[in-house]
Amino acid sequence: MPAPQRVTRAALTAAARAIAEDEGIDAVTISAVATAVGVRPPSLYKHVDHRHDLLRLIADDAARELDEDVAALAGSATDPAATLRAIARAFRAFSTRAPRASSLLFSGAALGAEPESEGMIALTRTLLSAVQATTPADPLPAARTLTAWAHGFCTMEQAGAFQLGGDVDEAFEFGLTTLVGALTARG
């Protein structure tokens, strides 16, 4: 009889994320992930309690990856407005690269868990730090506004919701320039 397969958190996360990106969020099931990591579904319950835990692993990994992208950009620019634009562009690039994982970033309540994961805390801290250069008194409203706009734009773009013609890249840059201009003027 072969020895039982050892399952790591990293392997679970990678398998769940691959299934999500290849087949959709609904395809991320205990059974599908167990098959992908080479164990039987009951064995997976030693690592996760339910499907929401798998989705949380994807969201946490996405937040960690996006935080790495954003932190690298935030530390490289001396102009606060350029930093905010770079952050929004990084979010859009990530959303294009991993649309299903990025859709889970702000789904804490839907995942049955608080959104205060380590990955989201780090990402929030990085974003607040970058925004604080433009709005030193209270960066939270500005960070929320930038995040909501970028997430909304990217969600609509991934859904194919921009059907009125015109250049979507140009629309993104217009919105970003307008928003960053308002945030920096306010600060």
N, C-alpha and C positions, 0 to 999 in steps of 0.2 A: 504494500500500500504506500503510495507517495506521501511525502510529508506535506502537511497543510501549508498552503500559501500564506506568507506573511503580508499583511496589508498595512501600508503606511498612510498617514494622513496626506502626504504629498501625492501618493498614487491615487487615493480617493478623489482628491481635489482635481488632479489632472484628468482623470477619467470622467468625472462629472462635468467638468468644463468642456472637454472635447465633445461629449454627448450633447450638451446644451448648444454649442456652436454649430455642430454638424446636423443635429436633428431637431433642435428646439427645446425650450425649457420644459415643455410637457413630457418630453422623452426622458428626462432625468428622473429615473425611478430607482428604488432599491434594487430591483431585479436587473435593470440595465447596467447599473454601476457595478454590481457584484459580478456580472458576466464580464465586464470590461477589465476588472482587476483579477479575474480568475478564481473567484470563490463562489460558493453558493449563497443565495440571498440571506438565509438565516445567519450566516457568518458575519455579514455586514452589520448586523445589529450589535455586534461587540464594539463597533466604532461609531455608529450613529443611531439615534433613537428613531428617526423618521425621515422622510423625504425632505422636509424643511431644513434639516441639518445639512443635507447635501447642497441645497440651494444656498445656505449660509456659507458653506465652504467656498462655493463659486464667488459669491459676493465679496467675501473677505479677501480672496485671492485677487479679484479684480481691483479692489480698493488698494491693496498693497502694490500691485503693478502700476496702477495709475499714480499713486503717491510717489513712486520712484521716478516716473516720467515728469511729474509736476515739480518735485523737489529739485531735480536736475535743472529744470528751466528757471525756477524761482531763484536759484542761487547764482545763475549765470548772467542775469541782466541787471544793470544799474538803474535803468529807467522804469519806475513802477508801472507806467502805462504799458510799456513793452512787455513787462512780466505778465500782466493780466491778460494781454492778448495771446502771449505764448501759452499760458495755462489753458485758456479756452480752446486754442488750436490743438493742444495736447489732448484735451478731453474729446474733441471731435475725432482726432486720429485714433484714439483708443476705442471710441464708439464704433468707428468704421472697422477697425481690426477685430474687435470682440463685441459685436452688437448685443448678443444675448447676455453675456456677462455684465456689460455696462447697464443693461436694463434692470439688473438686480441691485445695483449700487444703492438706490434710494427706495428699496422695497422692504425695509425693516419690518414694518407691521405685517405685511403680506407674508413674510417668512416666519411669522410666529415668534420673532425674537426682537429684542431691542436693537436699534441700528448702531449701538455703541460698541462695535467690534473693534479690535485692535487696529485693523486696517483702516476703518472709517475714522477712528480717532486720529491716526497719523495723517491721513489725507486732509481732514478738517484742520488740523494744526498747521500743516504746510500751507493750505489755502489762506487761512486767517493771517498767517505771518506775511504772506505775499500781499494780501489786500491791505494790511495795516499800514504799509508805506503810502497808500493813497488816502486812506481814511483812518488816521491814527486814533481818533477819539473812540470809535466803536466800529471795528471792521466787520462785525457779524452781519448786519443788514446788507452791506455791500457784497460780502462773500455769498450770502444766500441769494442775492439778486443775480450775481454772475453765474452761480451754479444752476439756478433755476432756468435762466435763459439758455445756457449752453446745453443743459440736459433736455429741455423742451425742444430746442432746435434739432438736436441730434436724434431725439426720439421721432420727431416728425420726418426727418430726413430718412431714417432707417425704414419707416413705415411707407415711404413713397408718397407722403402727404403734400408735397410741393408740386401741384399739378397746373399752376397758372402760367407756366413758361418762365423764361428768364433764366439767368445763371444762378444756381443755388450757391456756388462758391462766393459769388459776388454778394448775394443776399447775406450770407454768413458774415462776410467782412464788413458789410454795411452795418449790420446789427451790432457786431462786436465793436466797431469804431464808435458808434453812437453810444453804446452802453459804457464803454471804458471812458469815453469823453465825459459823460455825465458823472461817473464815479470819481474821476480825477478832479473835475471842476468842483464837485461838492467837498472834496477833501481839502 
